[in-house]
Amino acid sequence: MTEISIQPSATQDLNQIVAIYNQTIACRHITSDLEPISVADRQAWFEFHQNNPRYPIWSVRAHDNRLIGWATLSPFYGRPAYGITAEASFYLDKSAQGKGIGSQVVRFLQQQMQPLQFSTLLGFVFKGNPASVGVLQKCGFQIWGELPDVADMQQHKETLLLLGYQV
């Protein structure tokens, strides 16, 4: 298993976080953004996660301290009764994919549930992204729903899967 460390993201990580995210856009199977985003586009989002102890952002680092991914927990649906539920997101640099790192990151997020007082994690993943679906299922997530052809990716439509995990 590849050795990694996961720690709260620092302000200087934002450029690489955006670069990793932008790697996913061109394939049209991972994120619903259609054009690359800028650091300025993500500044308020980053500050929200960096300053909110219940919805943090973490940087995933290789053994040489190189930033190779990131993960967040985000509010789900924005109403008080859903406070026990968080949306889990993670992105890995292309160089870090296929090495078991995704499973380590998902397990890390699962370990954060109790301290952050969540009983449910949700993952929203395109059906055309079998690697992410597989990682989540390997970690105990189940498919709870399917929204067929809800995303127009310009070259094709994508079905959004809702995966859930509960403790």
MOTA-V532334 format. One record per residue. N is the residue number from 0. RES is the residue in one small letter. PSI is psi in degrees with one decimal (* if undefined). D_CENTER is the distance of its C-alpha to the mean C-alpha in Angstrom with 2 decimals. Layout:
n:N res:RES psi:PSI d_center:D_CENTER
n:N res:RES psi:PSI d_center:D_CENTER
//
This chain:
n:0 res:m psi:137.8 d_center:20.42
n:1 res:t psi:131.9 d_center:19.07
n:2 res:e psi:126.9 d_center:19.42
n:3 res:i psi:166.2 d_center:16.56
n:4 res:s psi:148.1 d_center:16.28
n:5 res:i psi:123.7 d_center:13.52
n:6 res:q psi:160.7 d_center:14.83
n:7 res:p psi:139.4 d_center:14.39
n:8 res:s psi:143.7 d_center:13.82
n:9 res:a psi:158.8 d_center:17.19
n:10 res:t psi:-39.2 d_center:18.35
n:11 res:q psi:-8.9 d_center:19.26
n:12 res:d psi:-17.0 d_center:15.70
n:13 res:l psi:-41.9 d_center:14.82
n:14 res:n psi:-45.4 d_center:16.66
n:15 res:q psi:-34.0 d_center:14.84
n:16 res:i psi:-45.3 d_center:11.33
n:17 res:v psi:-41.5 d_center:12.69
n:18 res:a psi:-42.8 d_center:14.37
n:19 res:i psi:-45.1 d_center:11.46
n:20 res:y psi:-44.8 d_center:9.74
n:21 res:n psi:-24.8 d_center:13.30
n:22 res:q psi:-26.7 d_center:13.76
n:23 res:t psi:-13.5 d_center:11.77
n:24 res:i psi:-44.6 d_center:14.01
n:25 res:a psi:-32.4 d_center:17.31
n:26 res:c psi:-20.6 d_center:16.67
n:27 res:r psi:23.4 d_center:16.02
n:28 res:h psi:3.4 d_center:14.08
n:29 res:i psi:-42.8 d_center:10.36
n:30 res:t psi:158.5 d_center:10.14
n:31 res:s psi:-2.7 d_center:12.98
n:32 res:d psi:143.3 d_center:14.07
n:33 res:l psi:-16.1 d_center:17.35
n:34 res:e psi:149.8 d_center:18.34
n:35 res:p psi:148.0 d_center:16.93
n:36 res:i psi:162.6 d_center:16.08
n:37 res:s psi:166.2 d_center:17.94
n:38 res:v psi:-41.2 d_center:17.44
n:39 res:a psi:-36.9 d_center:19.58
n:40 res:d psi:-32.1 d_center:17.37
n:41 res:r psi:-0.1 d_center:14.49
n:42 res:q psi:-51.1 d_center:16.98
n:43 res:a psi:-41.2 d_center:17.21
n:44 res:w psi:-47.1 d_center:13.47
n:45 res:f psi:-45.7 d_center:13.31
n:46 res:e psi:-38.6 d_center:16.51
n:47 res:f psi:-51.4 d_center:15.42
n:48 res:h psi:-37.1 d_center:12.63
n:49 res:q psi:-30.8 d_center:15.04
n:50 res:n psi:1.2 d_center:17.91
n:51 res:n psi:105.8 d_center:16.65
n:52 res:p psi:-20.8 d_center:17.03
n:53 res:r psi:-21.6 d_center:15.54
n:54 res:y psi:64.8 d_center:12.20
n:55 res:p psi:171.3 d_center:11.71
n:56 res:i psi:135.9 d_center:9.66
n:57 res:w psi:146.7 d_center:10.20
n:58 res:s psi:137.7 d_center:11.28
n:59 res:v psi:125.6 d_center:11.59
n:60 res:r psi:143.8 d_center:15.17
n:61 res:a psi:173.2 d_center:17.55
n:62 res:h psi:-25.6 d_center:20.98
n:63 res:d psi:12.0 d_center:22.43
n:64 res:n psi:7.3 d_center:20.08
n:65 res:r psi:133.2 d_center:18.49
n:66 res:l psi:119.2 d_center:14.95
n:67 res:i psi:3.4 d_center:13.07
n:68 res:g psi:177.3 d_center:9.37
n:69 res:w psi:161.8 d_center:7.25
n:70 res:a psi:150.2 d_center:4.98
n:71 res:t psi:158.9 d_center:5.84
n:72 res:l psi:132.7 d_center:7.72
n:73 res:s psi:155.0 d_center:9.34
n:74 res:p psi:144.9 d_center:12.70
n:75 res:f psi:121.0 d_center:13.37
n:76 res:y psi:-11.0 d_center:16.37
n:77 res:g psi:13.3 d_center:17.97
n:78 res:r psi:149.3 d_center:20.97
n:79 res:p psi:-38.9 d_center:22.27
n:80 res:a psi:-21.4 d_center:22.54
n:81 res:y psi:10.9 d_center:18.80
n:82 res:g psi:-15.2 d_center:18.40
n:83 res:i psi:-0.5 d_center:17.95
n:84 res:t psi:138.8 d_center:14.73
n:85 res:a psi:147.8 d_center:11.21
n:86 res:e psi:125.9 d_center:8.17
n:87 res:a psi:131.9 d_center:5.32
n:88 res:s psi:143.3 d_center:1.63
n:89 res:f psi:146.4 d_center:2.38
n:90 res:y psi:138.5 d_center:5.36
n:91 res:l psi:143.7 d_center:8.86
n:92 res:d psi:146.7 d_center:12.22
n:93 res:k psi:-34.2 d_center:14.45
n:94 res:s psi:-16.3 d_center:16.77
n:95 res:a psi:-2.7 d_center:14.47
n:96 res:q psi:149.8 d_center:13.59
n:97 res:g psi:18.8 d_center:15.83
n:98 res:k psi:12.6 d_center:16.78
n:99 res:g psi:3.3 d_center:15.22
n:100 res:i psi:-37.8 d_center:12.72
n:101 res:g psi:-43.6 d_center:9.70
n:102 res:s psi:-39.2 d_center:11.85
n:103 res:q psi:-40.2 d_center:12.64
n:104 res:v psi:-44.5 d_center:9.21
n:105 res:v psi:-42.7 d_center:8.77
n:106 res:r psi:-37.3 d_center:12.37
n:107 res:f psi:-46.4 d_center:11.95
n:108 res:l psi:-40.5 d_center:9.70
n:109 res:q psi:-36.1 d_center:12.47
n:110 res:q psi:-20.6 d_center:15.03
n:111 res:q psi:-11.9 d_center:14.01
n:112 res:m psi:-53.4 d_center:14.79
n:113 res:q psi:-50.5 d_center:18.53
n:114 res:p psi:-29.8 d_center:18.90
n:115 res:l psi:3.7 d_center:16.84
n:116 res:q psi:45.9 d_center:18.75
n:117 res:f psi:140.9 d_center:16.25
n:118 res:s psi:-11.4 d_center:17.60
n:119 res:t psi:134.8 d_center:14.97
n:120 res:l psi:140.3 d_center:11.23
n:121 res:l psi:144.9 d_center:10.16
n:122 res:g psi:129.8 d_center:7.83
n:123 res:f psi:111.4 d_center:8.95
n:124 res:v psi:136.2 d_center:9.43
n:125 res:f psi:140.3 d_center:12.45
n:126 res:k psi:-29.3 d_center:15.27
n:127 res:g psi:9.0 d_center:15.97
n:128 res:n psi:69.5 d_center:12.94
n:129 res:p psi:-25.4 d_center:14.63
n:130 res:a psi:-47.2 d_center:12.94
n:131 res:s psi:-40.0 d_center:9.55
n:132 res:v psi:-44.9 d_center:11.84
n:133 res:g psi:-41.8 d_center:13.98
n:134 res:v psi:-46.7 d_center:11.69
n:135 res:l psi:-43.7 d_center:10.74
n:136 res:q psi:-38.6 d_center:14.47
n:137 res:k psi:-30.6 d_center:15.62
n:138 res:c psi:12.9 d_center:14.09
n:139 res:g psi:-0.4 d_center:15.92
n:140 res:f psi:148.3 d_center:13.83
n:141 res:q psi:151.5 d_center:16.26
n:142 res:i psi:118.8 d_center:16.38
n:143 res:w psi:-16.2 d_center:17.67
n:144 res:g psi:162.9 d_center:18.14
n:145 res:e psi:126.4 d_center:18.37
n:146 res:l psi:98.7 d_center:18.92
n:147 res:p psi:133.0 d_center:21.01
n:148 res:d psi:42.8 d_center:21.08
n:149 res:v psi:-10.7 d_center:19.49
n:150 res:a psi:123.3 d_center:18.01
n:151 res:d psi:103.7 d_center:20.62
n:152 res:m psi:15.6 d_center:19.26
n:153 res:q psi:-45.6 d_center:22.82
n:154 res:q psi:-19.7 d_center:23.69
n:155 res:h psi:170.4 d_center:22.60
n:156 res:k psi:148.8 d_center:21.03
n:157 res:e psi:142.1 d_center:17.83
n:158 res:t psi:133.3 d_center:17.56
n:159 res:l psi:125.4 d_center:14.54
n:160 res:l psi:140.4 d_center:14.02
n:161 res:l psi:115.8 d_center:13.24
n:162 res:l psi:142.1 d_center:12.49
n:163 res:g psi:153.6 d_center:13.46
n:164 res:y psi:132.8 d_center:14.27
n:165 res:q psi:148.1 d_center:17.07
n:166 res:v psi:* d_center:19.16
//
